[in-house]
């Protein structure tokens, strides 16, 4: 198992980011009663109270690397987490992965109902763009526009939605490794890349710096997905907090079915090493991001 260079520091930073984004989400998410209150409750159920907040951490930590305003980075991190929460709500629906559990508790549609879960996911997605487009705390309109555009590309038909469409259409199909890599670059990698790019944009990174961050994010996203496939194949549902074995049940090609368990582990390590190498220009300032790559393949949930 990879050894984190500063385990205590990384875990402390990850926990602090999770707590900060939880508070920001709680502030941004609507509350109410009456007939509309049910969808507000479902949004909060889906977005609050769980998860590693790894994508949020990437936005915050990449922003810190480039000296971005912490309030701006936190707002971008919250938007990323809203889109991630929306994607999980919709992925869990009976028409998609039909998952009963998420983060150790009933999935949103199981806790509420399918129609409410769909609406809650829709509302989380649109709220993400609302909070990015607001004039505070990100004052510069050109920067807000760039962030909104980047998130739209990551979440839309060329990114997450396209990846999910490929995933659904490929059930029972024999995808090549190249096709599988493209699928996951869209479905999982696109939002991870945007989280890193958002921090770089907020910190006004130069072109060479932005390219290094993009290379890190691409390799990290792939490593994260290989590790996710390993968890689905070999993990314990009590630890992961979600249904295990769904990929096998739905006859999906994964990195584990394509490479085998040992091969997938080697591939995850190779990709984590590539992500770490991409950060070489930043020296010790990027140690927490390096530890993120190590954590991504060492996690057990």
Helices and strands as residue ranges (DSSP letters): H 7-28, G 34-36, H 37-47, H 54-65, H 70-91, E 101-102, E 105-106, H 108-111, H 114-133, H 141-155, H 160-169, H 177-184, I 185-189, H 190-202, H 207-234, H 237-240, H 246-249, H 255-278, G 280-286, H 287-298
